C-alpha cells in the first residue's frame, strides 16, 4: 500500500491485510529497490490500517499470512469467506461467489482471480534461501516489530 494513497474510501469495504514474513518480503524488496526504507515495506501503512479498522469496526480486522495462503489456498479461502461473511462456494481449484446483493461484484472477484491464475499460475509455498544483508538488519528488526502483532491476529484454516 503506497503511503500517499488517500484511504477514506476504505470504510466502504471489508478490509483484509495480506502480510508476508519480513525476511522473505525484504529479500524480495531488495531485488527491486536497492535501498528500501521502512515505508517502502508497507508495514507501517498496514499497521495503521489494522488499528484504524479495529477502532472503526470494533472487531479485529482480517489478516492473512501469505505463507498460510500458499500452504492451504482452499482452506484459507474458506476461512476468509467465513470471516468476511461472504457467500461463496469453494471447490478445489476454483472459487465462485454465490448469490448476493451486487451482481457486478459477484462476478468481478472470481473472474479476476481466474485470470490471474491462468496468466501467472499459483505456485506452492517454498522456503527462500536468500538472507537479508547485514546492512539491512536494522530495517529487518523494524519490520519484525511491526509484523509480529499483525501475525498474531492472522486467520487460520
Buried (B, 14 or more C-beta within 10 A) or exposed (E): BEEEEEEEEBEEEBBBBEBBBBBBBBBEBBEEEEEBEBEBBBBBBBBBBBEBBEEEEEEEBBBBBBBBBBEBBBBBBBBBBBBBEBEBEBEEEEBBBEEEEEEEEBEEBBEEBEEEEEEEEEEEBEEEEEEBEEEBEEBBEBBBEBBEEBBEBBBEB
